[in-house]
Amino acid sequence: MGKAWIPPVGRTLSLVSQTEGVENFHEATNSDKGVILLAPHIGHWELFALYLCNKLDATFMYQPTKLERMDGLIKKARGRAGLNLVPTNRKGVSQLLSRLNKGGLVGVLPDQVPATEGGEYALFFGQPAFTMTLASKLAYRTGARVFFGFSLRLPNAAGFKIIVKEADAAIYSHDLIRSTTAVNQMVEQCVAIEISQYQWEYKRFRRQPNEVKFY
């Protein structure tokens, strides 16, 4: 995190040595249609957002921390490349919707465990996982193009590779179970590229049907 937050932006961005699918993403952001960028917790996601959204007018959701000085550092660091941060609440969702309706770019971390009213159970690696419905609802309501991506750490200190993939068509379904399952399947595809770089310590399966204890 320090490598992404503290040094000058140019030095941080120089850590990226390879890219894949970035041109397609930038082509979408240059259109009049909204774009949703879903960034799972894989590799160096701080670097991913900084690199991909550099000099773009992007609005990302984030979870404010109770530590005031840390919260200030997070907002300052992530805002250096033009990222506008909004909280994970109804006001933040309203801002995302407004941006998309104006053809803007918004970012969401799709593999966070949502509050009760914001999720549905969908399979993730064959196991029920309480999955946020926000991305699915935004895509269905606005018709925005959806992309997934992450920053892959390369071996032998060779830097990072930015990988971006356009979402499967099922994500745009009005059926929330079908859509959230498609979200999880896209995250699975990203994780499968390098399973050791996914944030497995985050308890993705902590909410289970019938209060079953997974961990």
Secondary structure in CASP SS format (residue, H / E / C, confidence):
PFRMAT SS
TARGET T0000
AUTHOR 0000-0000-0000
METHOD secondary structure of the structure
MODEL  1
M C 1.00
G H 1.00
K H 1.00
A H 1.00
W H 1.00
I C 1.00
P C 1.00
P C 1.00
V H 1.00
G H 1.00
R H 1.00
T H 1.00
L H 1.00
S C 1.00
L C 1.00
V E 1.00
S E 1.00
Q E 1.00
T E 1.00
E E 1.00
G C 1.00
V H 1.00
E H 1.00
N H 1.00
F H 1.00
H H 1.00
E H 1.00
A H 1.00
T H 1.00
N C 1.00
S C 1.00
D C 1.00
K C 1.00
G C 1.00
V E 1.00
I E 1.00
L E 1.00
L E 1.00
A C 1.00
P C 1.00
H C 1.00
I E 1.00
G E 1.00
H C 1.00
W H 1.00
E H 1.00
L H 1.00
F H 1.00
A H 1.00
L H 1.00
Y H 1.00
L H 1.00
C C 1.00
N C 1.00
K C 1.00
L C 1.00
D C 1.00
A E 1.00
T E 1.00
F E 1.00
M E 1.00
Y E 1.00
Q C 1.00
P C 1.00
T C 1.00
K C 1.00
L C 1.00
E H 1.00
R H 1.00
M H 1.00
D H 1.00
G H 1.00
L H 1.00
I H 1.00
K H 1.00
K H 1.00
A H 1.00
R H 1.00
G H 1.00
R H 1.00
A H 1.00
G C 1.00
L E 1.00
N E 1.00
L E 1.00
V E 1.00
P E 1.00
T C 1.00
N C 1.00
R H 1.00
K H 1.00
G H 1.00
V H 1.00
S H 1.00
Q H 1.00
L H 1.00
L H 1.00
S H 1.00
R H 1.00
L H 1.00
N H 1.00
K C 1.00
G C 1.00
G C 1.00
L E 1.00
V E 1.00
G E 1.00
V E 1.00
L C 1.00
P C 1.00
D C 1.00
Q C 1.00
V C 1.00
P C 1.00
A C 1.00
T H 1.00
E H 1.00
G H 1.00
G E 1.00
E E 1.00
Y E 1.00
A E 1.00
L E 1.00
F E 1.00
F C 1.00
G C 1.00
Q E 1.00
P E 1.00
A E 1.00
F E 1.00
T E 1.00
M E 1.00
T C 1.00
L H 1.00
A H 1.00
S H 1.00
K H 1.00
L H 1.00
A H 1.00
Y H 1.00
R H 1.00
T H 1.00
G C 1.00
A C 1.00
R E 1.00
V E 1.00
F E 1.00
F E 1.00
G E 1.00
F E 1.00
S E 1.00
L E 1.00
R E 1.00
L C 1.00
P H 1.00
N H 1.00
A H 1.00
A C 1.00
G C 1.00
F E 1.00
K E 1.00
I E 1.00
I E 1.00
V E 1.00
K E 1.00
E E 1.00
A C 1.00
D C 1.00
A H 1.00
A H 1.00
I H 1.00
Y H 1.00
S C 1.00
H C 1.00
D C 1.00
L H 1.00
I H 1.00
R H 1.00
S H 1.00
T H 1.00
T H 1.00
A H 1.00
V H 1.00
N H 1.00
Q H 1.00
M H 1.00
V H 1.00
E H 1.00
Q H 1.00
C H 1.00
V H 1.00
A H 1.00
I H 1.00
E C 1.00
I H 1.00
S H 1.00
Q H 1.00
Y E 1.00
Q C 1.00
W C 1.00
E C 1.00
Y C 1.00
K C 1.00
R C 1.00
F C 1.00
R C 1.00
R C 1.00
Q C 1.00
P H 1.00
N H 1.00
E H 1.00
V C 1.00
K C 1.00
F C 1.00
Y C 1.00
END
